[in-house]
């Protein structure tokens, strides 16, 4: 990871107030926690202050951009230290220090908090570097006696977080399944993917052998404008180059378009909602105009949005990614608090919705919420 990503990854000014509030809380805690760790040392009060103040200020600064590694790691150190404080209080008062006699010294110097922090980080790195298959079974009367194996892959953010070999290994396992349809759900690349990596990932994805082809919908990171590249200030590939590379590798782009597969399935690919924040995008009912709704209708939309509208429009299955199932605590909880479906299978009227956590993650090199996955959907 480029060192600059530790503090940047992406900056969204609308979250600055949140960062300031979190930074104040953690900064104050850090100040008194460091003083507590040093209060039995031989240092003078002034020297203790000289050590404590810069650490608390640094903690505050790290929290200002909550979409950064600096903020996440600072938050985790704070939570681990807070949890260690609670454990120490339990040992000190209800247990009267009868057990775990090593605890006071280990806790005071921050050793217990550091152990908890390392457990979180090591498990998070493990979570980011292991890809699982997740299987769902759909039943319908719309496709007669046939059945279809649909593979859904989203959010690889290729070349930025995860070892590329893991994707290549997953493709080999996917080919063993012999899928009928492959849907790529966006954010396969992002603003830190190089031109070479962009070409490499679509070449690798073209190696998936599917009976009825591979289809692509764009995510919010695939075609971001140059000002969102926080490292270089410009993209390493244009939108035209991206589109051309996808098509050259035999992958069909569906951008608010539909196609019929084998006379049984209508597949709709949505443009990403973030492109239309100011204007609003067309409803899926307009795309499905004059479609035969006796066929099984699948909507692929990078973000898990418009599920109620889609259900009312006769859609049978919606597949999405984007949320990463939170990826790092506490984002899953925040997503769900906002009423967004974050992960798994949901039922909306007569429609099923599947939200994938993605093949990898974004920005942060760890995953402690959700799992890295590709999705197999059996439609019977």
N, C-alpha and C positions, 0 to 999 in steps of 0.2 A: 504494500500500500504506500502511495506517495504520502510523505509526512504532512503535506498541506491539507490532505483530506481529514486529518485528525480534528481540525477546527472548522472545516468548511462543509464538504459533502453537498451542501445546498443551503441557501439562506432564504427564509421567508419572513419578511418584516412583521407580518400579522401575528407571529408567535413571539415577538420580542418581549411583550409584557409578561407572558408566561415564563420566559427564560429569566427575566429580572426577578420575578417573585420566587422562583425555585432557587435562583442564585443567592438571593438574600438569606433565605432559610438555611441553605447548605453552607453559605459563607459564615454566618453567625455560629452555626453548629461547629464548623471546622475550627473557628477561632478558640472556642472554649474547650473543644476536645483536645486540641494540641496543648493548650495550657495545662489541662488536667494530666496529660501524659508527661509533662515536664515539671510539674509542681514539686516533685521530690528530688529533682536534679540539683546540681550545685550552681546552676545558672542563676544570674541575678534576674529580678523582675523585668528589668529593661531588655535583657537579652531574650527572655521568654517572649516578651512582646514583639521584639524584632523578628523572631522566628514565626510566631503565631499570625501576625498581621498579614505578611505576604502570602502565606498559605491560604488564608481565608479569602484574600482578594483574588488569588489565582483560581480558587474554587468558584468564586462568583463569576469570573470572566469565562470559565469553561462552560458555564450553564447558559450563557446568553443566547447561543445558537443551539436550541434543543435538538436540531437535526444534525448532530455531529457526534463523532466518537467521543470527543472531549466531554460533552454533556452526559452521554450514556454512562461512560466509565466513572465520571464524578458522581452521578446519581447512584450507581451501584456501590461505590465505596461508602457513600453516605448511608445507604440502606443496610449494608453489611455492618457498619459500625453501630448503627442504631439497634440492629438486631443483637449484636454482641453486647450492647448495653443492657438490653432486656434479659439476656441469658445471665449476665453478671448479677443483676438485681435478684433474679430467681435463686441463684446459688448463694447469694449473700444473705437474703432475708428468710424465705421459706425454708431453705436447707441449712441456714446458719453456718455456711462454710464448712460443714462436716464432710462434704465430698468435694472432689475436684479441687484440691488445695492448691494446685498450680494455677487455677483460674485467675486470681486477682492480678498477678504479675503479667500473665499472658494477655489479659484484657487491657490493662492499663497502658501497655506499650503498643497496643493496636494489633497484636499478633493474631488474636481470634478473628478480628474483622478481616485481616489480610488473608487468613485461611479461607474464610467464607467467600471472599472476593475471588480468590484463585479457583475455587470450585466452580463458581459461576462462569468465569472466563473459559476455563478448560472445557467444561461441558458445552458452552456456547460454541466454541471452535469445533468441537466434535459434531454438534448439531448442524453446523454449516457445511460440513464435509462428508455427510452421509445422505444419500438419496434413496428414498423409499418409493415403492409402488403403492398407490391407494386405489382401491377398487370400489366401484358403485354398480349396482344392477338396477336397470330400468325395465319395466314391463309395459307393453302397449299393445293395443289391438290394431294399430295403424300400419304395421309392416308385415302382416300375414304370418307365414311360417318362417320367414327369414330372421336372421339375427345379425347384429353389427357390433364390432369391437371398435370403439372410438378412443383414441389416445389424445389427451389434452395436456399440453405443455405450455407453461407461461413463466414469465419473470426469470429468465436465465441471467440477465444483466451480464452477458458474456464477457469474460476477460477482466472483470473488475473486482470480484470477491472470491469466487470459487475456483478451484483447480479445474481447468478445462477438460482434463482427462475424465472427470466424473461425468460430464455430459456425454462424452464418447462411449463410456462404459454403459450409460443408460440407454443409448441408442442401440447398442448390441442387445440388451435385454428386451427392449421394445420390439425389435425385429423378431425375437423368439416368440412373441405373442402373435405375430402376423396380423397387425391391425388392418381394419377396413378403411378407416378414416383417421386422419391426423389433423388436429386443430392446434395452431400455434397462437396463444392468447395474448401476445404483446409483451413489450419490454424484453424482448430477446436480446437487444443491445440497449445501451444507454449513452449518456453524454460523456462517459469516460472510456467507452469502447473505441479502440483504435480502428483505423481503416482496414488494416490487415486482419484484425480479430473479427470485424464485421463480416468480411468475406469468408473467413474460416468457419464461423458458426453456421452460416447458411449452407455452406458446402457440406458440413457435417450433418445438418438436419435433412439435407436432400438424400442422405443415405438411408433414411427410414423408408422401408418398403411398405407401402399401403395400397390396398386394392383400388380405392377410389380417389386417391390423391391426398395432398397436404395443403391446408388452407391457413391463411394468415390474417390476423387483425392487429392493428397497431395499438400500442400502449402509450401512456403519457410520457414515457422516457425515450421512445424510439426516435421521434422526430423533433426533439426540442430545439428551439432556436439557439443561436450562438451564445447569447448572453447567459444561458444557464449552464454553460461549461465552466465550472468554477475553478478549473486548473489552468486552462490555456486561453480562454476567452473566445475560442472558436471550435467548431466541430471538425473532426478529422475526415468526415464524409458528408456529402450533401444528401438531401432527401431524394434527389434524382438517382444518385449512386446507390442508395439503400433500396429503392424500389427496383432498380435494374438488377441488382444482385439477387434479390429475392426471386424475381421472375426467372432469371437465368438458371436458377437452381431448381426449376420446376415446381415452385411453390406459388399457389394462386392467392392473390391479395383480394380480400372482400372488404371494401370500404363503403359501408352502408349499401351493400349489395347482397343479392341472394343467388343461390344456385341449387339445382335439384340433383340429388345423388341417387343413381340407380332406380329412379322412379318411386322411391320410398321416402326419402328424407329431403326436406327443404332446409338448407343451411344458410343462415343470415349472419353476415359479419358486420359488426358496427364500427364506425369511426369512434375514436376515443372522445369521451364527453368533455375532456379538458380543452379540446380544440374549439368548443362552442360555448364557453362560459358566458360570453356576452350576448350571443345570438340564439343559443338553444339549438339542439340538433333535431332532426326529423324523428317522428315516432316510428316505432317498428311496424305499426299498422300500415303506414304509407309504403314501406318497403315490401310488405307482404301483400300489397294490393293485387287482387285477382289471383293470388296464390291458392292452390288447392289445400285447404286446411285439413283434409282427410289424410294428408301425408303427415309424417312425424316432423315437427318443426323444431329446429335447434337454433338458438341465438348465441353467438359467441361475442361477448362484450368484455373488453379488458377489465373495466371496473364493474363491480356488482351493483349496478344501478337499474332503475326502471323495471324492477321485477314485477310490480303490480300491473303496470301498463302492459308489459309483455304477456303476463298471464291472461289479462282481459282480451288481448289481441289473438289468442289462440296458440301461443307458443307452448310447446311441451317440455322443453328443457333449455335452461340458460346456463352457460358455462363462463366463468370469470376467474380472474386472478387478482392482481394489484395489491391486495391487503397484506400479503405475506403471512397471514394469520397473526399479524402483529410483529413477528420476527423477534423483537426484543421487548421485554417487560418495561413499561406498562401499556404499550401501544395497542395490544389486542383489547384490553379493557377500555381504552379510550374510544377505539373504533366501535365497539359494541354499545358503549354509552351513547354514542351519536346515532345509534339505530341502524348502523350499516352491518350487513351480514359479513362476518369476518372470515369464516372458515367452515367447510363441511357441506352437508346437504340440507336444504330447506324446502318446504312445500308451501307454495303460494297458489291458492285455488287449485286448479288442475295441473299446475306447472311445477316441475322440480327445478331447483336451482342448485348448482354445485359451484362452490368457491374454493379454488385451490390456493395453497400456501406458496406455490411456486417451486421451481426447480432449485433456485438458490435464494439469495437475498439482495437487498440494496444497501449500499453504503457501509453499514456496520459489518465487520467481519465475523460476527457471532450470530447465533440463533438460539434463543432459549424459550421462544414461544412458537408453537407449530413445529413443522418439520419440512425438510426439503423433499419434494415429491414430483413425480409425474402421475397423471391420473388415467386409469383404465375404466371406461364406462361400457358395460355390456348392455346393449339394448336388445331385448328379447320380445 
